[in-house]
C-alpha cells in the first residue's frame, strides 16, 4: 500500500470520526498530506466502529482491533477505543520518518498485512512525577502521545508530594501560592554527604484550565488520566501552605531534598474535611473512575507522640496508628465513592485494613496486589 496525497480517510460508526481526524492530524506533519476525512466506507483508509463503547465496572472498554492492509487499509474495532489503538499500529508500519514534525521526502509504503490485537491486561499505565520535577502542559501532552503510541491506556499523574503541590485548588489558593515553590533543590542523591543544593527557587503548577487541556488531550487519544493527591504522608508542601494540616510543626517549608519526610497530616476532622474539599475539585477535573490518594511512606512517629492523635485512637476504639490511617482513608474513600469514583492507593493502605471499596497498586511486590 502506497500512501499518497490523493487518498481519503473514511469513517463509520460511533466515535470513529474523532479517530479518523486524529489519524489525519498524525500523518500531516511528516507527509505534508492534508487527507480529507469523510463519512462512509469508501475511503482508501477506512475506520469502522461496530458498536458503542460499553465500560465494565472498573471503567475499562474493549480495546481490540483488526488492521488489514492490501490495496487499501481497513481498521475495524468494537468501538473507538479499539480504533485509537489500531491507528498507532498503522503509524508504526510506515517508514520511521512518519514521526518527524517536518515534511520528509519519503515514499510512504506499507506492507500488506493482517493484524489482530487485543490487550492482555486492562490497566496499562505509566506514571509521571510532576511534583519533584515539574513538566509543562506541552511536555505532558507529548508524554501522552508516547503513551498512545505504545498503546498504553492510563496516564498516572503524580500531582502532589513533599517537594511541590502542582494543581490549582480554588478553595485553598495557598496550596499553589506557597506549596508549589521550594527555595532550592538537592543536587545528587539524598544519601550523599555533605548534601549540596543548587540555591535556585523552583516552582510551577497547573491551573484548572491547564488540567482540562491535559485531560481533553488524553481523552482524544482514549487515555484515562488518574490523578494522585498524596495523604497522609508525602504532604510537606500542603503543610507548608496550611500548617494546621500538620502536627504542630513550626517554621515548616516545602521540602528541598528527597527521601521520606517524617511529617504527615494530623488526624483532625478538619484535616479530613480539607482533603475532601480538595478531592471534590479534583473529581470535577478528572472524569476517570480512579482517584489515587497515595497512602504510602507515611511514618507514624508524629502520631505516636501527639496527644490529640492518641486520644483519637482511644475514642475510635482502634488498636494503633496503622488502623488510624485506615480510618482516615476510609473517610476519604467514602467521599470518593459518593462522587461516583473509586479510591486507589499504594499497598501501604493494606497495613491497617483495606478501606472499603479501595483498589491497591502494589509497588513493593506482587503480594499486595494479590490479597
C-alpha positions in Angstrom: 0.0 0.0 0.0 1.4 3.4 -1.0 0.1 6.3 0.9 -0.4 9.3 -1.4 -1.9 12.8 -1.1 -5.0 11.8 -3.1 -6.1 9.3 -0.6 -9.2 9.8 1.6 -9.9 8.6 5.2 -13.4 7.4 5.7 -15.2 6.5 9.0 -18.3 4.7 10.0 -19.7 4.0 13.5 -19.9 5.8 16.8 -16.8 7.8 17.7 -14.9 6.7 14.6 -14.9 10.3 13.2 -12.8 11.6 16.1 -10.2 8.8 15.5 -10.2 9.5 11.7 -9.4 13.2 12.3 -6.8 12.2 14.8 -5.1 9.9 12.2 -5.1 12.7 9.6 -3.5 15.0 12.2 -0.8 12.4 13.0 0.0 11.9 9.3 0.1 15.6 8.2 3.4 16.9 9.6 5.8 14.4 8.1 3.9 13.7 4.8 2.6 17.2 4.1 -0.7 15.5 3.0 -4.0 17.1 4.1 -6.0 13.9 3.8 -9.8 14.6 3.7 -11.9 12.8 6.3 -15.4 11.8 5.2 -18.3 9.7 6.5 -18.8 6.3 4.8 -16.8 3.2 3.9 -15.4 4.2 0.6 -12.1 5.7 1.6 -8.6 4.4 0.9 -8.2 4.2 4.6 -11.3 3.1 6.4 -12.0 3.2 10.1 -15.1 1.2 11.2 -16.5 1.1 14.8 -19.1 -1.7 15.0 -20.7 -0.6 18.3 -20.6 1.8 21.1 -18.0 1.6 24.0 -19.5 -0.2 27.0 -17.3 0.2 30.0 -17.0 -2.6 32.6 -17.4 -2.0 36.3 -13.9 -0.6 36.6 -14.4 1.8 33.7 -12.5 -0.1 31.0 -13.7 -0.9 27.5 -12.8 -3.5 24.8 -9.7 -2.2 23.0 -9.3 -4.9 20.4 -9.0 -4.1 16.7 -8.2 -5.7 13.3 -6.0 -3.9 10.8 -6.0 -5.2 7.2 -3.6 -3.7 4.6 -3.7 -4.6 0.9 -4.6 -2.2 -1.9 -6.5 -0.2 0.8 -6.4 0.0 4.6 -9.3 -1.1 6.9 -9.2 -0.8 10.7 -12.2 -2.4 12.4 -12.9 -2.4 16.1 -15.8 -2.8 18.5 -15.5 0.9 19.5 -13.5 4.0 19.0 -11.0 3.0 21.8 -10.0 0.0 19.7 -9.7 2.2 16.6 -7.4 4.5 18.7 -5.1 1.6 19.3 -5.3 0.4 15.7 -4.2 3.8 14.2 -1.0 3.6 16.3 -0.1 0.2 14.7 -0.9 1.8 11.3 1.6 4.6 12.0 4.3 2.1 13.1 4.1 0.2 9.9 5.0 3.3 7.9 8.7 4.4 7.5 10.2 5.8 10.7 10.1 9.3 9.2 6.4 9.5 9.9 7.2 10.5 13.5 9.0 13.7 12.4 7.3 17.1 12.8 8.6 18.4 9.5 8.0 17.2 5.9 10.0 14.1 5.0 10.7 13.2 1.3 9.9 9.6 1.9 7.9 7.0 -0.2 5.2 6.2 2.3 5.0 2.4 1.6 3.4 -0.1 3.9 3.5 -3.9 3.8 0.4 -6.0 3.1 -0.5 -7.4 6.5 -3.4 -8.5 8.8 -3.0 -7.6 12.5 -5.5 -8.8 15.1 -4.7 -7.5 18.6 -6.3 -7.2 22.0 -4.7 -6.1 25.3 -3.6 -8.8 27.7 -4.3 -6.6 30.7 -6.8 -3.8 31.2 -4.6 -1.4 33.2 -1.5 -0.4 31.2 -0.3 2.7 32.9 2.7 4.9 33.2 3.3 7.5 36.0 4.8 10.9 35.6 6.1 12.7 38.7 5.4 16.4 38.2 5.8 17.2 41.9 9.5 16.7 42.3 10.3 17.9 38.7 7.6 20.0 37.0 6.6 19.4 33.4 4.8 21.9 31.2 1.4 21.3 29.7 3.1 20.8 26.3 5.6 18.3 27.8 2.7 16.5 29.4 0.8 16.3 26.1 4.0 15.0 24.4 4.2 12.3 27.1 0.6 11.4 26.4 1.4 10.9 22.7 4.2 8.5 23.7 1.7 6.5 25.9 -0.7 6.4 23.0 2.0 5.2 20.6 2.8 2.3 22.8 -1.0 1.5 23.3 -1.0 2.3 27.0 -4.2 3.5 28.4 -3.5 5.1 31.8 -1.7 8.3 32.5 -1.0 8.4 36.2 0.0 12.0 37.1 1.7 12.4 40.5 0.5 15.9 41.3 1.5 16.4 45.0 4.3 15.5 47.2 6.7 16.9 49.8 8.6 18.8 47.1 5.7 20.6 45.5 1.9 21.0 45.1 1.2 21.2 41.4 -2.6 21.6 40.9 -4.7 24.7 41.5 -7.4 24.2 44.2 -9.6 27.3 44.2 -10.9 26.8 47.7 -7.3 26.7 49.0 -5.1 29.1 47.0 -2.1 28.9 49.3 -1.6 25.3 48.1 -0.1 26.7 44.9 0.9 30.2 46.2 3.2 28.6 48.8 3.1 24.9 48.3 4.2 25.0 44.6 7.5 26.7 45.3 10.6 25.4 47.0 13.6 27.5 47.8 16.2 25.1 46.5 16.8 21.6 45.1 19.1 18.9 46.2 22.0 18.1 43.8 22.6 14.4 43.6 21.4 11.6 45.9 19.7 12.1 49.2 22.4 10.0 50.9 25.3 12.0 49.5 27.3 13.7 52.3 27.7 16.5 52.6 24.4 17.3 50.9 24.6 20.1 48.2 21.8 22.3 47.0 21.5 24.5 43.9 20.2 27.6 45.7 17.6 28.2 42.9 14.0 28.8 43.6 11.9 26.1 41.8 8.2 26.1 41.2 5.3 25.6 38.8 1.7 24.4 38.8 -1.2 23.6 36.6 -4.2 25.9 36.6 -7.5 24.1 36.4 -7.7 25.2 32.8 -4.3 23.5 32.2 -5.7 20.3 33.7 -8.7 20.4 31.4 -6.3 20.8 28.5 -4.3 17.7 29.5 -7.4 15.6 30.3 -9.0 16.5 27.0 -5.8 15.8 25.1 -5.6 12.4 26.7 -9.3 11.7 26.2 -9.0 12.3 22.5 -6.3 9.5 22.5 -8.5 7.3 24.7 -6.2 7.5 27.6 -7.6 7.8 31.2 -5.8 10.3 33.5 -5.5 9.1 37.1 -4.6 12.0 39.4 -2.6 11.3 42.6 -3.1 13.5 45.6 -1.0 12.1 48.4 -2.2 11.7 52.0 -1.5 11.3 54.9 2.2 11.2 54.0 4.2 13.0 51.3 2.4 16.1 52.3 5.1 18.6 53.3 4.1 21.1 50.5 0.5 21.1 51.7 1.5 21.5 55.4 3.9 24.4 54.4 0.9 26.1 52.9 -1.6 25.3 55.6 0.3 24.4 58.9 -3.0 23.4 60.6 -2.9 20.2 58.5 0.3 19.1 60.3 1.2 18.0 63.8 2.2 21.4 65.3 5.5 21.7 63.3 6.7 25.3 63.3 8.5 27.2 60.5 7.7 24.5 58.0 8.8 24.8 54.4 8.3 22.9 51.1 10.9 20.1 51.2 14.1 20.8 49.1 15.6 17.3 49.3 14.5 13.7 48.5 13.8 10.7 50.8 10.8 10.1 53.1 9.6 13.0 55.2 8.7 12.3 58.8 5.9 15.0 58.7 2.4 13.8 57.8 -1.1 15.0 58.1 -2.7 15.1 61.5 -5.9 13.1 62.1 -8.2 16.0 62.9 -11.7 16.0 61.4 -10.9 19.5 59.9 -8.0 18.0 58.0 -10.1 15.2 56.6 -12.7 17.8 55.6 -9.9 19.9 53.9 -8.8 16.9 51.9 -12.4 16.1 50.9 -12.8 19.6 49.6 -9.6 19.2 47.6 -10.8 16.0 46.1 -14.2 17.4 45.2 -12.4 19.9 42.9 -10.1 17.2 41.6 -13.1 14.9 40.8 -14.6 17.8 38.8 -11.5 18.0 36.7 -10.7 14.3 36.1 -13.6 12.2 34.8 -12.0 8.8 35.1 -13.1 6.1 37.6 -10.0 6.1 39.8 -8.7 8.8 42.2 -5.3 7.9 43.6 -4.6 9.1 47.2 -1.1 7.7 47.7 -1.1 6.3 51.2 2.5 5.2 51.0 5.5 6.0 53.1 3.7 7.8 56.0 5.8 7.4 59.1 3.7 7.4 62.3 6.3 8.9 64.7 4.4 12.2 64.9 1.2 10.4 65.6 2.8 8.3 68.3 3.9 11.3 70.2 0.9 13.6 69.5 -1.6 13.6 72.5 -4.6 14.5 70.3 -3.8 11.7 67.9 -3.6 9.2 70.8 -6.9 10.5 72.2 -8.4 9.9 68.7 -7.2 6.3 68.7 -8.8 5.8 72.1 -12.0 7.5 71.1 -12.3 5.4 67.9 -11.6 2.2 69.8 -8.9 1.1 67.3 -5.6 -0.6 68.1 -2.8 1.5 66.6 -1.7 4.2 64.2 -1.9 1.9 61.2 -5.6 1.4 61.9 -5.9 5.2 62.3 -4.6 5.6 58.8 -7.2 3.2 57.6 -9.9 5.2 59.4 -8.5 8.4 57.9 -8.5 7.0 54.4 -11.9 5.3 54.9 -13.4 8.7 55.3 -11.7 9.7 52.0 -12.8 6.5 50.2 -16.4 7.2 51.2 -16.2 10.7 49.9 -14.7 9.5 46.6 -17.4 6.8 46.3 -20.1 9.4 46.9 -18.7 11.2 43.9 -19.2 8.1 41.8 -15.5 7.2 41.7 -13.2 4.6 43.3 -10.2 5.2 45.5 -6.9 3.6 44.7 -3.7 3.7 46.7 -0.3 2.2 47.2 0.0 -1.1 49.1 0.6 0.5 52.5 -3.1 1.1 52.7 -3.4 -2.6 53.5 -1.5 -2.3 56.7 -4.4 -1.2 59.0 -7.0 -3.0 56.9 -8.1 -2.0 53.4 -10.7 0.8 53.3 -14.0 -0.4 51.8 -14.1 -0.4 48.1 -10.4 0.7 47.6 -8.1 -0.7 44.9 -4.5 -1.4 45.6 -1.5 -0.5 43.5 1.3 -2.7 44.9 4.8 -1.1 44.4 6.6 -3.4 46.9 5.9 -6.6 45.0 3.0 -8.6 43.7 1.8 -9.9 47.1 -0.1 -6.7 48.0 -1.9 -6.7 44.7 -3.0 -10.4 45.0 -4.6 -10.1 48.5 
